[in-house]
Amino acid sequence: MPSLELSIDKQYGIYSKLFVTDELEFISPYLLLGYTVSKAELELTEPGVSFSETEKDISYGAGLNIELTQDFSFDLEFAQLIKTSTFEILSVNFGVTKKI
């Protein structure tokens, strides 16, 4: 039985965070806006057929930055990186920041 495999060869982008408010004590919600380029390959293993496609799209999302101390924070975000007729990439990210 043939199998289907999708792999992302390369992906890069540039993103900007727009903080919604700075009035909350330690939680800062933000919007994410950017641009992503992704090259993906789809391969059907049995007949040895492969298809490669590069897509570009505007990226957007939202997240929360939570400051635990003055030097330590983390963020959680959801982003729609690529949505085209060929494929779609959604992302859930968790980040940690330690200021030195």
C-alpha positions as CSV (number, residue, x, y, z in Angstrom):
1,M,0.0,0.0,0.0
2,P,1.5,3.4,-1.0
3,S,2.1,5.9,1.7
4,L,2.0,9.7,1.5
5,E,4.6,11.9,3.3
6,L,4.7,15.6,3.6
7,S,7.8,17.4,4.8
8,I,8.8,21.0,5.1
9,D,12.2,21.6,3.5
10,K,12.7,25.2,4.4
11,Q,10.6,27.8,6.2
12,Y,11.5,31.4,7.2
13,G,9.6,34.6,8.0
14,I,9.6,37.9,9.7
15,Y,7.1,38.8,12.4
16,S,6.2,41.8,14.5
17,K,4.3,41.8,17.8
18,L,1.8,44.6,18.5
19,F,1.1,44.7,22.2
20,V,-2.6,45.5,22.8
21,T,-2.3,47.1,26.3
22,D,0.3,47.8,28.9
23,E,-2.1,48.6,31.7
24,L,-2.3,45.0,33.0
25,E,0.2,44.2,35.8
26,F,2.0,41.1,34.4
27,I,0.0,39.9,31.4
28,S,0.4,41.5,28.0
29,P,-1.8,40.4,25.1
30,Y,-0.5,41.0,21.6
31,L,-1.3,40.6,18.0
32,L,1.2,39.0,15.6
33,L,1.7,40.1,12.0
34,G,4.3,38.9,9.5
35,Y,5.3,37.2,6.3
36,T,6.2,33.5,5.9
37,V,7.9,31.6,3.0
38,S,7.7,27.8,3.2
39,K,9.0,25.1,0.8
40,A,7.2,21.8,1.3
41,E,7.6,18.4,-0.5
42,L,4.8,15.8,-0.9
43,E,6.0,12.3,-1.7
44,L,4.1,9.2,-2.7
45,T,6.5,6.4,-1.7
46,E,5.4,3.4,-3.8
47,P,5.5,4.9,-7.3
48,G,8.3,7.2,-6.3
49,V,6.5,10.4,-7.2
50,S,7.3,13.6,-5.4
51,F,6.0,17.2,-5.7
52,S,7.7,20.3,-4.3
53,E,6.0,23.6,-3.8
54,T,7.1,27.0,-2.4
55,E,4.4,29.2,-1.0
56,K,4.4,32.7,0.5
57,D,1.7,34.3,2.6
58,I,0.9,37.0,5.2
59,S,1.0,35.5,8.7
60,Y,-1.1,36.6,11.6
61,G,-2.0,35.5,15.1
62,A,-2.4,36.4,18.8
63,G,-0.6,35.6,22.0
64,L,0.0,36.4,25.7
65,N,3.2,37.4,27.3
66,I,3.3,36.6,31.0
67,E,6.0,38.3,33.1
68,L,6.8,36.2,36.2
69,T,9.7,38.4,37.4
70,Q,11.4,41.5,36.0
71,D,14.0,39.2,34.3
72,F,11.9,36.1,33.4
73,S,8.8,35.8,31.2
74,F,7.1,33.4,28.8
75,D,4.7,33.7,26.0
76,L,2.1,31.5,24.4
77,E,0.8,32.3,20.9
78,F,-1.3,30.9,18.0
79,A,-0.4,31.8,14.4
80,Q,-1.7,31.2,10.9
81,L,1.6,31.1,9.1
82,I,0.5,30.0,5.6
83,K,-2.9,29.4,4.1
84,T,-2.9,28.9,0.3
85,S,-4.7,26.6,-2.1
86,T,-1.7,24.2,-1.9
87,F,-1.3,23.8,1.9
88,E,-1.9,25.4,5.3
89,I,0.4,25.8,8.3
90,L,-0.9,26.6,11.7
91,S,1.4,27.1,14.6
92,V,1.1,27.0,18.4
93,N,4.3,28.4,20.1
94,F,5.6,28.6,23.6
95,G,8.5,30.8,24.4
96,V,10.7,31.6,27.4
97,T,12.6,34.8,27.9
98,K,15.4,35.3,30.4
99,K,17.0,38.8,30.5
100,I,20.6,39.0,31.4
